[in-house]
């Protein structure tokens, strides 16, 4: 049997890119001395939005029930009566039932 040769790959390393700071600007003061100053970048403070529920607990339960029915093979679509196999369709059925009862559900995307 012939001995197999080991082939080694050369490891390539990427050059790390760093962000440079802008050079300092020189200003003369009233006394004539030169001072260096850097521009302060505006830091954006993001205000935390108080979250309100988009979907009510009741509508969540409707979707949960529809999903369980779909997994058990008992969920049927409204118009044709065909068996629902799609997860998205099961969620849509649960949400439409919640809308019909007037639960807190966002409007449909048009």
C-alpha positions, 0 to 999 in steps of 0.5 A: 500500500502506498502512503498518503501524503498530507496536504496542508492548507495555508491559513489566510488571515484577514486584515482588521480594519479600524475606524480612525478618529478625525484629526484634531483641529487647532484653535488660537485662544485670546492669549495666542496659544494654540490649543487642540480640540476635538469635535464632540459627536452627538450621541443619540439617546434612544428613548425606550418605548413602553410596550403595549400588547399588540395582540390580546391574551384572548387572541393568543389563545385563539391562535393556540387553539387553531394550532393544536387543531391543525396539528391534530388534523382537525382544522378545516378552512372556512370556505372550501372545508379543506384540511389546513396543513400550513402553519401560517394559515392556522395562525391566520384562522385564529386571528380572524376568529379573534377579530370577529369577536372584537379582540385586540388584534392589529388590522390586516396588512393590505 
